[in-house]
Each structure stands twice: as C-alpha cells, then as structure tokens.
Amino acid sequence: MAGPDTDTDNPNDLAETRTEWAEDRTLLANERTFAGWMRTGMACIGLALGMKAVFKDTAYPLIAKGVAELFILIAIAIFWSAVTKSRRTLQRMDEHDIQTQSYKRMTTLACLLTFGAVTAGFTLWFL
C-alpha cells in the first residue's frame, strides 16, 4: 500500500483513500476479533476438560459432568456468535487494498470447532 501523492491528488481523492484504508483496517480488526472469539471458545472447552479432570472423583459426578457440559455449550454459542458478528461486519464493509478471510472459511472453522466441542462433550459424558 503506497502512500498518496499529495502534489497531484486533490483533497477529495485523499479523503476517499483514507476512508478506504479505514475500512480495510476495520476488516482486519474483524478477523482478529473473530480469532479472539475462537480462542475464547476453545478456552471454554479446555475449562470443561479441566473440570472433568479435577472433579472426576467427587461424590456428585453428575454435577461435575453437567457443569463441564455447560462450558461445552457456552463454547459452541461463542463460536456461532463470532460467525454471526463477523458476517455482519463483512456485509457492511468493502475490501480495497486487502483480502480478508471469506465468510465461508470462517463458517467452516466454526463448524469444525463445533464438531470438536460436541465430540469432547460426548467423551466427557461417557468417561
């Protein structure tokens, strides 16, 4: 991305260029936010696994399993909330000098992580 040439461009072109760059930065921030939500969801899965490990010998195993499953469900909700928020941002903005991740790719990632969370949830329940 080269900087605008202030000697030959008129002020309206410079303002439009700056606006386009701002949209590009917003789209990149959207990707970082999406990645942060995915990390948070995976942390919830990790918390569920940790709870199962810590409370495996409790006198109330169903309560421990239930709380662990709750964190699995929270992780799934986080994954799909991230997809929804990301899609809304992608629909509002246009790419100019960058290429962002597609909505399809983000949805695929959320599907894979959801499958992993469900698999972990079943595994936790039957252990």
N, C-alpha and C positions, 0 to 999 in steps of 0.2 A: 504494500500500500504506500504509494508515494504521496508526499505532502502536496497540497495545492500550490500552484504558482501564483503568487499574489500580484505579479506585474501584469499578467494577461487575463486573469479571470475577473469577472465582475462580482460584486458582493453577493448577488443572489445565487450564483453558482457555488461560491464558497459556503454560503449558509446551507445550501442543499447537500453539499459534500459532507459537511459536519453532521447534518441530520442523518444522512445515510450511515456514517460511521457510528453514530449513537445507536442506531437500530442494530447494527452489527454487534456492537458491544453488548446490547441487551440480549440478543440471541445467544451469544457466547455465555453470558451470565445465566441464561435459562438452562443451558447444558450443564453448567457447574451446579446449579441448584438441583437439577434432576439427579445428577450423580450423588449429591449430598443426601437426597431423599432415599436413593437406593442403598447408600451406606447405612442410613438410619434404620431402614427396614431389615437389612442383614444383621445389624446390631440387635434388633429385637429377636431375631432367630437365635443368635448367639446367647442372648439372655435366657431364652426358653430352654436351650440346651444346658446352660449353666444351672438353671433352677432344677432341672431334672437330675442333674448330677449331684447337686448339693442336698436335695431333699428326697433322694431315692430310698433311704431307709427310714423315712418318717412313719409315724403311726397312722397318718392320714394320706396315703399315696394318691388317692383320687383328687384331693385338693391340690397337691403339688402338680399333678398332671393337668388339672383344669387351668391352673394359673399359667403353666407353660404353654398350653394350647391358646390361651388368651393372647399371649405375646406373639404366637404364630399368626393369629387372626389380625392383630394390630399390624404386623409386618406386611401382610397382604393388602390391607387397607392403605398403608403408606405407599406401596408400590403403585397401586392404581390411582391414588390421589396425585402422585407425581406425574403419571402419564397424562391425566386429565389437565392438570395445570400447565404442563409443558405444551400440550396440543393447543390450548387456548392462546398461549404466547406465540407459538409458531403461526397460527392463523392470523394474528394481528400484525405481524411484522413481515418485512420483506428482506431477503438476503441481498447484499450488494457486493461486497468485496470478500465475502467468506462463504464457506459451505458448511452448513450445520448438519447434525445428525437428523435423519428423517424421522418422522412420526412412526413409520413402520418399524424402524430399527429400535426405537425406544419402547414400542409396544411389544416387540419380540423379546427384548430384555426383561420387561416386566412379566411376560408370560413364563419365561424360563425361571426367573426368581420365584414366581408364584408356585410353579411346579416343585421347585426345590423346597419351598416353605411347607407345602402340603405334604410332600414326602417326609420331611423332618417331623411334621406334626403326627403323621401316622406312625412313624418309627418311635417317637416319644411315647405315644399312647400304648403301644404294644410291648414296650420294654419293661 
